Amino acid sequence: MLTSNIFAILGLRAICFLLPDGADRLSLLKYGLAIVLMFIGVRMLLIDIYKIPVGFPLAVVAAIIGGSVWASLRKEARVGGG
């Protein structure tokens, strides 16, 4: 379980390197990924104390990344359109 979380964190980190051109458009994605990494770290610390169902972290990660992409695109449209 711990190794899968570590590989997930490394995979999230690789997203920034795979999308260098898109990083300009998604300016808030780095903050979303930072929040995801903090959430996963806290979850890893609490795994022995409290068992979190698998679906909840997946939903939280998807919501954070989706929200940061949506906010970035909205910010770019507001700045570009104004």
Biopython code that builds the backbone (N, CA, C, O; Angstrom):
import numpy as np
from Bio.PDB.StructureBuilder import StructureBuilder

atoms = [
    (1, "MET", "N", (0.826, -1.193, 0.000)),
    (1, "MET", "CA", (0.000, 0.000, 0.000)),
    (1, "MET", "C", (0.866, 1.250, 0.000)),
    (1, "MET", "O", (0.577, 2.204, -0.723)),
    (2, "LEU", "N", (1.904, 1.255, 0.787)),
    (2, "LEU", "CA", (2.780, 2.423, 0.865)),
    (2, "LEU", "C", (3.506, 2.650, -0.460)),
    (2, "LEU", "O", (3.638, 3.787, -0.911)),
    (3, "THR", "N", (3.974, 1.569, -1.080)),
    (3, "THR", "CA", (4.694, 1.734, -2.345)),
    (3, "THR", "C", (3.776, 2.244, -3.452)),
    (3, "THR", "O", (4.215, 3.012, -4.308)),
    (4, "SER", "N", (2.525, 1.834, -3.447)),
    (4, "SER", "CA", (1.607, 2.341, -4.472)),
    (4, "SER", "C", (1.371, 3.832, -4.304)),
    (4, "SER", "O", (1.242, 4.551, -5.295)),
    (5, "ASN", "N", (1.313, 4.309, -3.064)),
    (5, "ASN", "CA", (1.165, 5.746, -2.835)),
    (5, "ASN", "C", (2.410, 6.509, -3.279)),
    (5, "ASN", "O", (2.306, 7.600, -3.840)),
    (6, "ILE", "N", (3.567, 5.944, -3.031)),
    (6, "ILE", "CA", (4.806, 6.599, -3.452)),
    (6, "ILE", "C", (4.870, 6.694, -4.970)),
    (6, "ILE", "O", (5.241, 7.735, -5.512)),
    (7, "PHE", "N", (4.513, 5.618, -5.657)),
    (7, "PHE", "CA", (4.516, 5.659, -7.122)),
    (7, "PHE", "C", (3.445, 6.616, -7.652)),
    (7, "PHE", "O", (3.640, 7.238, -8.697)),
    (8, "ALA", "N", (2.339, 6.740, -6.961)),
    (8, "ALA", "CA", (1.315, 7.704, -7.363)),
    (8, "ALA", "C", (1.843, 9.125, -7.247)),
    (8, "ALA", "O", (1.585, 9.957, -8.117)),
    (9, "ILE", "N", (2.573, 9.405, -6.192)),
    (9, "ILE", "CA", (3.165, 10.737, -6.015)),
    (9, "ILE", "C", (4.179, 11.010, -7.125)),
    (9, "ILE", "O", (4.216, 12.112, -7.673)),
    (10, "LEU", "N", (4.994, 10.022, -7.455)),
    (10, "LEU", "CA", (5.966, 10.199, -8.537)),
    (10, "LEU", "C", (5.261, 10.407, -9.877)),
    (10, "LEU", "O", (5.736, 11.169, -10.718)),
    (11, "GLY", "N", (4.149, 9.740, -10.071)),
    (11, "GLY", "CA", (3.378, 9.929, -11.299)),
    (11, "GLY", "C", (2.790, 11.322, -11.389)),
    (11, "GLY", "O", (2.779, 11.919, -12.466)),
    (12, "LEU", "N", (2.298, 11.854, -10.273)),
    (12, "LEU", "CA", (1.780, 13.220, -10.274)),
    (12, "LEU", "C", (2.882, 14.221, -10.572)),
    (12, "LEU", "O", (2.667, 15.210, -11.272)),
    (13, "ARG", "N", (4.044, 13.958, -10.041)),
    (13, "ARG", "CA", (5.176, 14.848, -10.274)),
    (13, "ARG", "C", (5.569, 14.836, -11.741)),
    (13, "ARG", "O", (5.987, 15.861, -12.280)),
    (14, "ALA", "N", (5.439, 13.683, -12.395)),
    (14, "ALA", "CA", (5.807, 13.560, -13.802)),
    (14, "ALA", "C", (4.852, 14.319, -14.713)),
    (14, "ALA", "O", (5.215, 14.662, -15.838)),
    (15, "ILE", "N", (3.637, 14.585, -14.244)),
    (15, "ILE", "CA", (2.676, 15.329, -15.058)),
    (15, "ILE", "C", (3.235, 16.701, -15.428)),
    (15, "ILE", "O", (3.045, 17.164, -16.552)),
    (16, "CYS", "N", (3.906, 17.337, -14.511)),
    (16, "CYS", "CA", (4.472, 18.675, -14.759)),
    (16, "CYS", "C", (5.520, 18.637, -15.860)),
    (16, "CYS", "O", (5.660, 19.606, -16.606)),
    (17, "PHE", "N", (6.260, 17.537, -15.979)),
    (17, "PHE", "CA", (7.290, 17.440, -16.998)),
    (17, "PHE", "C", (6.736, 16.994, -18.348)),
    (17, "PHE", "O", (7.337, 17.285, -19.382)),
    (18, "LEU", "N", (5.613, 16.301, -18.356)),
    (18, "LEU", "CA", (5.018, 15.845, -19.602)),
    (18, "LEU", "C", (4.263, 16.957, -20.312)),
    (18, "LEU", "O", (4.088, 16.905, -21.529)),
    (19, "LEU", "N", (3.821, 17.942, -19.584)),
    (19, "LEU", "CA", (3.019, 19.007, -20.171)),
    (19, "LEU", "C", (3.690, 20.372, -20.045)),
    (19, "LEU", "O", (3.093, 21.288, -19.480)),
    (20, "PRO", "N", (4.906, 20.536, -20.551)),
    (20, "PRO", "CA", (5.565, 21.833, -20.361)),
    (20, "PRO", "C", (4.872, 22.964, -21.107)),
    (20, "PRO", "O", (4.825, 24.090, -20.613)),
    (21, "ASP", "N", (4.332, 22.680, -22.295)),
    (21, "ASP", "CA", (3.635, 23.723, -23.043)),
    (21, "ASP", "C", (2.291, 24.053, -22.414)),
    (21, "ASP", "O", (1.864, 25.207, -22.416)),
    (22, "GLY", "N", (1.637, 23.059, -21.885)),
    (22, "GLY", "CA", (0.344, 23.283, -21.232)),
    (22, "GLY", "C", (0.470, 23.930, -19.869)),
    (22, "GLY", "O", (-0.512, 24.430, -19.319)),
    (23, "ALA", "N", (1.681, 23.921, -19.321)),
    (23, "ALA", "CA", (1.891, 24.506, -17.996)),
    (23, "ALA", "C", (1.654, 26.011, -18.014)),
    (23, "ALA", "O", (1.258, 26.588, -17.001)),
    (24, "ASP", "N", (1.892, 26.649, -19.155)),
    (24, "ASP", "CA", (1.615, 28.084, -19.255)),
    (24, "ASP", "C", (0.119, 28.357, -19.168)),
    (24, "ASP", "O", (-0.304, 29.320, -18.528)),
    (25, "ARG", "N", (-0.670, 27.521, -19.803)),
    (25, "ARG", "CA", (-2.126, 27.697, -19.778)),
    (25, "ARG", "C", (-2.720, 27.273, -18.451)),
    (25, "ARG", "O", (-3.716, 27.844, -18.007)),
    (26, "LEU", "N", (-2.124, 26.284, -17.815)),
    (26, "LEU", "CA", (-2.644, 25.769, -16.548)),
    (26, "LEU", "C", (-1.776, 26.288, -15.399)),
    (26, "LEU", "O", (-1.072, 25.523, -14.741)),
    (27, "SER", "N", (-1.839, 27.569, -15.177)),
    (27, "SER", "CA", (-0.956, 28.199, -14.198)),
    (27, "SER", "C", (-1.256, 27.781, -12.764)),
    (27, "SER", "O", (-0.370, 27.847, -11.912)),
    (28, "LEU", "N", (-2.477, 27.354, -12.476)),
    (28, "LEU", "CA", (-2.840, 26.972, -11.116)),
    (28, "LEU", "C", (-2.707, 25.473, -10.863)),
    (28, "LEU", "O", (-2.977, 25.002, -9.759)),
    (29, "LEU", "N", (-2.291, 24.724, -11.885)),
    (29, "LEU", "CA", (-2.166, 23.273, -11.733)),
    (29, "LEU", "C", (-1.101, 22.912, -10.708)),
    (29, "LEU", "O", (-1.266, 21.946, -9.965)),
    (30, "LYS", "N", (-0.016, 23.669, -10.656)),
    (30, "LYS", "CA", (1.053, 23.354, -9.698)),
    (30, "LYS", "C", (0.553, 23.481, -8.259)),
    (30, "LYS", "O", (0.987, 22.727, -7.387)),
    (31, "TYR", "N", (-0.349, 24.420, -8.002)),
    (31, "TYR", "CA", (-0.916, 24.546, -6.664)),
    (31, "TYR", "C", (-1.865, 23.385, -6.360)),
    (31, "TYR", "O", (-1.898, 22.875, -5.240)),
    (32, "GLY", "N", (-2.627, 22.979, -7.358)),
    (32, "GLY", "CA", (-3.500, 21.823, -7.184)),
    (32, "GLY", "C", (-2.715, 20.557, -6.902)),
    (32, "GLY", "O", (-3.093, 19.762, -6.042)),
    (33, "LEU", "N", (-1.612, 20.369, -7.634)),
    (33, "LEU", "CA", (-0.774, 19.188, -7.396)),
    (33, "LEU", "C", (-0.119, 19.236, -6.029)),
    (33, "LEU", "O", (0.056, 18.201, -5.385)),
    (34, "ALA", "N", (0.246, 20.429, -5.581)),
    (34, "ALA", "CA", (0.828, 20.559, -4.235)),
    (34, "ALA", "C", (-0.200, 20.166, -3.172)),
    (34, "ALA", "O", (0.142, 19.501, -2.194)),
    (35, "ILE", "N", (-1.445, 20.570, -3.359)),
    (35, "ILE", "CA", (-2.503, 20.204, -2.409)),
    (35, "ILE", "C", (-2.734, 18.698, -2.436)),
    (35, "ILE", "O", (-2.940, 18.080, -1.392)),
    (36, "VAL", "N", (-2.699, 18.104, -3.633)),
    (36, "VAL", "CA", (-2.871, 16.649, -3.748)),
    (36, "VAL", "C", (-1.739, 15.931, -3.014)),
    (36, "VAL", "O", (-1.982, 14.962, -2.295)),
    (37, "LEU", "N", (-0.514, 16.399, -3.192)),
    (37, "LEU", "CA", (0.621, 15.764, -2.514)),
    (37, "LEU", "C", (0.495, 15.877, -0.998)),
    (37, "LEU", "O", (0.818, 14.935, -0.275)),
    (38, "MET", "N", (0.027, 17.024, -0.519)),
    (38, "MET", "CA", (-0.182, 17.174, 0.930)),
    (38, "MET", "C", (-1.277, 16.235, 1.416)),
    (38, "MET", "O", (-1.142, 15.616, 2.471)),
    (39, "PHE", "N", (-2.355, 16.128, 0.657)),
    (39, "PHE", "CA", (-3.455, 15.241, 1.032)),
    (39, "PHE", "C", (-2.983, 13.788, 1.093)),
    (39, "PHE", "O", (-3.308, 13.065, 2.035)),
    (40, "ILE", "N", (-2.218, 13.366, 0.088)),
    (40, "ILE", "CA", (-1.727, 11.984, 0.076)),
    (40, "ILE", "C", (-0.763, 11.745, 1.232)),
    (40, "ILE", "O", (-0.775, 10.677, 1.843)),
    (41, "GLY", "N", (0.074, 12.741, 1.534)),
    (41, "GLY", "CA", (0.997, 12.613, 2.664)),
    (41, "GLY", "C", (0.272, 12.463, 3.984)),
    (41, "GLY", "O", (0.646, 11.631, 4.810)),
    (42, "VAL", "N", (-0.774, 13.272, 4.190)),
    (42, "VAL", "CA", (-1.567, 13.165, 5.420)),
    (42, "VAL", "C", (-2.273, 11.815, 5.471)),
    (42, "VAL", "O", (-2.356, 11.185, 6.526)),
    (43, "ARG", "N", (-2.776, 11.381, 4.328)),
    (43, "ARG", "CA", (-3.445, 10.072, 4.288)),
    (43, "ARG", "C", (-2.463, 8.952, 4.638)),
    (43, "ARG", "O", (-2.824, 8.009, 5.342)),
    (44, "MET", "N", (-1.232, 9.053, 4.154)),
    (44, "MET", "CA", (-0.230, 8.035, 4.468)),
    (44, "MET", "C", (0.114, 8.040, 5.954)),
    (44, "MET", "O", (0.376, 6.986, 6.533)),
    (45, "LEU", "N", (0.114, 9.213, 6.573)),
    (45, "LEU", "CA", (0.394, 9.296, 8.005)),
    (45, "LEU", "C", (-0.747, 8.721, 8.844)),
    (45, "LEU", "O", (-0.511, 8.146, 9.907)),
    (46, "LEU", "N", (-1.966, 8.874, 8.371)),
    (46, "LEU", "CA", (-3.134, 8.449, 9.143)),
    (46, "LEU", "C", (-3.598, 7.028, 8.821)),
    (46, "LEU", "O", (-4.576, 6.561, 9.404)),
    (47, "ILE", "N", (-2.925, 6.337, 7.915)),
    (47, "ILE", "CA", (-3.430, 5.050, 7.444)),
    (47, "ILE", "C", (-3.513, 4.007, 8.567)),
    (47, "ILE", "O", (-4.380, 3.134, 8.527)),
    (48, "ASP", "N", (-2.632, 4.082, 9.558)),
    (48, "ASP", "CA", (-2.689, 3.124, 10.660)),
    (48, "ASP", "C", (-3.710, 3.523, 11.715)),
    (48, "ASP", "O", (-4.182, 2.678, 12.475)),
    (49, "ILE", "N", (-4.050, 4.800, 11.765)),
    (49, "ILE", "CA", (-4.993, 5.298, 12.768)),
    (49, "ILE", "C", (-6.432, 5.178, 12.285)),
    (49, "ILE", "O", (-7.314, 4.752, 13.030)),
    (50, "TYR", "N", (-6.658, 5.557, 11.039)),
    (50, "TYR", "CA", (-8.020, 5.577, 10.496)),
    (50, "TYR", "C", (-7.993, 5.045, 9.074)),
    (50, "TYR", "O", (-7.227, 5.522, 8.237)),
    (51, "LYS", "N", (-8.825, 4.064, 8.809)),
    (51, "LYS", "CA", (-8.911, 3.474, 7.476)),
    (51, "LYS", "C", (-9.863, 4.308, 6.617)),
    (51, "LYS", "O", (-11.062, 4.377, 6.884)),
    (52, "ILE", "N", (-9.313, 4.930, 5.595)),
    (52, "ILE", "CA", (-10.105, 5.746, 4.681)),
    (52, "ILE", "C", (-10.514, 4.858, 3.505)),
    (52, "ILE", "O", (-9.661, 4.196, 2.914)),
    (53, "PRO", "N", (-11.806, 4.834, 3.156)),
    (53, "PRO", "CA", (-12.236, 4.036, 2.001)),
    (53, "PRO", "C", (-11.540, 4.503, 0.721)),
    (53, "PRO", "O", (-11.228, 5.685, 0.576)),
    (54, "VAL", "N", (-11.300, 3.583, -0.195)),
    (54, "VAL", "CA", (-10.518, 3.863, -1.398)),
    (54, "VAL", "C", (-11.175, 4.930, -2.276)),
    (54, "VAL", "O", (-10.474, 5.761, -2.852)),
    (55, "GLY", "N", (-12.469, 4.924, -2.386)),
    (55, "GLY", "CA", (-13.161, 5.861, -3.273)),
    (55, "GLY", "C", (-13.036, 7.315, -2.855)),
    (55, "GLY", "O", (-13.032, 8.207, -3.703)),
    (56, "PHE", "N", (-12.934, 7.561, -1.565)),
    (56, "PHE", "CA", (-12.858, 8.942, -1.082)),
    (56, "PHE", "C", (-11.587, 9.656, -1.537)),
    (56, "PHE", "O", (-11.685, 10.759, -2.073)),
    (57, "PRO", "N", (-10.395, 9.077, -1.347)),
    (57, "PRO", "CA", (-9.192, 9.766, -1.836)),
    (57, "PRO", "C", (-9.183, 9.961, -3.356)),
    (57, "PRO", "O", (-8.707, 10.982, -3.851)),
    (58, "LEU", "N", (-9.710, 8.982, -4.087)),
    (58, "LEU", "CA", (-9.781, 9.136, -5.540)),
    (58, "LEU", "C", (-10.664, 10.312, -5.923)),
    (58, "LEU", "O", (-10.322, 11.087, -6.816)),
    (59, "ALA", "N", (-11.790, 10.441, -5.253)),
    (59, "ALA", "CA", (-12.691, 11.557, -5.532)),
    (59, "ALA", "C", (-12.056, 12.890, -5.148)),
    (59, "ALA", "O", (-12.210, 13.880, -5.864)),
    (60, "VAL", "N", (-11.348, 12.919, -4.030)),
    (60, "VAL", "CA", (-10.698, 14.158, -3.593)),
    (60, "VAL", "C", (-9.609, 14.566, -4.585)),
    (60, "VAL", "O", (-9.522, 15.736, -4.956)),
    (61, "VAL", "N", (-8.785, 13.623, -5.013)),
    (61, "VAL", "CA", (-7.714, 13.924, -5.966)),
    (61, "VAL", "C", (-8.303, 14.409, -7.288)),
    (61, "VAL", "O", (-7.828, 15.393, -7.854)),
    (62, "ALA", "N", (-9.329, 13.726, -7.781)),
    (62, "ALA", "CA", (-9.964, 14.143, -9.035)),
    (62, "ALA", "C", (-10.583, 15.531, -8.904)),
    (62, "ALA", "O", (-10.493, 16.339, -9.828)),
    (63, "ALA", "N", (-11.208, 15.811, -7.769)),
    (63, "ALA", "CA", (-11.829, 17.122, -7.565)),
    (63, "ALA", "C", (-10.779, 18.222, -7.480)),
    (63, "ALA", "O", (-10.982, 19.307, -8.027)),
    (64, "ILE", "N", (-9.673, 17.967, -6.813)),
    (64, "ILE", "CA", (-8.627, 18.985, -6.677)),
    (64, "ILE", "C", (-7.977, 19.275, -8.026)),
    (64, "ILE", "O", (-7.808, 20.436, -8.398)),
    (65, "ILE", "N", (-7.614, 18.226, -8.757)),
    (65, "ILE", "CA", (-6.980, 18.435, -10.061)),
    (65, "ILE", "C", (-7.965, 19.058, -11.039)),
    (65, "ILE", "O", (-7.616, 19.992, -11.762)),
    (66, "GLY", "N", (-9.182, 18.553, -11.066)),
    (66, "GLY", "CA", (-10.197, 19.139, -11.945)),
    (66, "GLY", "C", (-10.493, 20.588, -11.602)),
    (66, "GLY", "O", (-10.653, 21.421, -12.493)),
    (67, "GLY", "N", (-10.565, 20.889, -10.311)),
    (67, "GLY", "CA", (-10.809, 22.263, -9.882)),
    (67, "GLY", "C", (-9.676, 23.195, -10.243)),
    (67, "GLY", "O", (-9.912, 24.338, -10.633)),
    (68, "SER", "N", (-8.443, 22.722, -10.120)),
    (68, "SER", "CA", (-7.311, 23.588, -10.463)),
    (68, "SER", "C", (-7.227, 23.810, -11.977)),
    (68, "SER", "O", (-6.876, 24.903, -12.421)),
    (69, "VAL", "N", (-7.544, 22.793, -12.761)),
    (69, "VAL", "CA", (-7.576, 22.970, -14.220)),
    (69, "VAL", "C", (-8.695, 23.932, -14.603)),
    (69, "VAL", "O", (-8.491, 24.831, -15.420)),
    (70, "TRP", "N", (-9.864, 23.749, -14.024)),
    (70, "TRP", "CA", (-11.002, 24.629, -14.318)),
    (70, "TRP", "C", (-10.685, 26.071, -13.928)),
    (70, "TRP", "O", (-10.962, 26.996, -14.691)),
    (71, "ALA", "N", (-10.108, 26.266, -12.749)),
    (71, "ALA", "CA", (-9.765, 27.623, -12.297)),
    (71, "ALA", "C", (-8.695, 28.244, -13.194)),
    (71, "ALA", "O", (-8.740, 29.442, -13.473)),
    (72, "SER", "N", (-7.735, 27.441, -13.647)),
    (72, "SER", "CA", (-6.693, 27.962, -14.538)),
    (72, "SER", "C", (-7.281, 28.416, -15.868)),
    (72, "SER", "O", (-6.967, 29.500, -16.361)),
    (73, "LEU", "N", (-8.137, 27.577, -16.442)),
    (73, "LEU", "CA", (-8.745, 27.935, -17.724)),
    (73, "LEU", "C", (-9.662, 29.145, -17.584)),
    (73, "LEU", "O", (-9.720, 29.990, -18.477)),
    (74, "ARG", "N", (-10.362, 29.227, -16.490)),
    (74, "ARG", "CA", (-11.240, 30.376, -16.248)),
    (74, "ARG", "C", (-10.405, 31.650, -16.065)),
    (74, "ARG", "O", (-10.759, 32.712, -16.577)),
    (75, "LYS", "N", (-9.299, 31.532, -15.332)),
    (75, "LYS", "CA", (-8.415, 32.680, -15.136)),
    (75, "LYS", "C", (-7.814, 33.146, -16.456)),
    (75, "LYS", "O", (-7.731, 34.346, -16.717)),
    (76, "GLU", "N", (-7.394, 32.190, -17.292)),
    (76, "GLU", "CA", (-6.818, 32.541, -18.579)),
    (76, "GLU", "C", (-7.852, 33.207, -19.480)),
    (76, "GLU", "O", (-7.529, 34.159, -20.190)),
    (77, "ALA", "N", (-9.086, 32.720, -19.460)),
    (77, "ALA", "CA", (-10.142, 33.318, -20.282)),
    (77, "ALA", "C", (-10.455, 34.726, -19.805)),
    (77, "ALA", "O", (-10.706, 35.619, -20.615)),
    (78, "ARG", "N", (-10.440, 34.926, -18.501)),
    (78, "ARG", "CA", (-10.721, 36.250, -17.948)),
    (78, "ARG", "C", (-9.605, 37.231, -18.301)),
    (78, "ARG", "O", (-9.874, 38.374, -18.669)),
    (79, "VAL", "N", (-8.351, 36.785, -18.188)),
    (79, "VAL", "CA", (-7.219, 37.656, -18.487)),
    (79, "VAL", "C", (-7.113, 37.890, -19.994)),
    (79, "VAL", "O", (-6.885, 39.013, -20.442)),
    (80, "GLY", "N", (-7.281, 36.816, -20.770)),
    (80, "GLY", "CA", (-7.176, 36.933, -22.222)),
    (80, "GLY", "C", (-8.324, 37.693, -22.841)),
    (80, "GLY", "O", (-8.143, 38.392, -23.838)),
    (81, "GLY", "N", (-9.520, 37.563, -22.255)),
    (81, "GLY", "CA", (-10.700, 38.223, -22.800)),
    (81, "GLY", "C", (-10.813, 39.677, -22.378)),
    (81, "GLY", "O", (-11.544, 40.445, -23.004)),
    (82, "GLY", "N", (-10.092, 40.075, -21.310)),
    (82, "GLY", "CA", (-10.215, 41.433, -20.787)),
    (82, "GLY", "C", (-9.204, 42.305, -21.380)),
    (82, "GLY", "O", (-9.150, 43.493, -21.060)),
]
sb = StructureBuilder()
sb.init_structure("model")
sb.init_model(0)
sb.init_chain("A")
sb.init_seg("    ")
for serial, (resi, resn, name, xyz) in enumerate(atoms, 1):
    if name == "N":
        sb.init_residue(resn, " ", resi, " ")
    sb.init_atom(name, np.array(xyz, "f"), 0.0, 1.0, " ", f" {name:<3s}", serial, name[0])
structure = sb.get_structure()
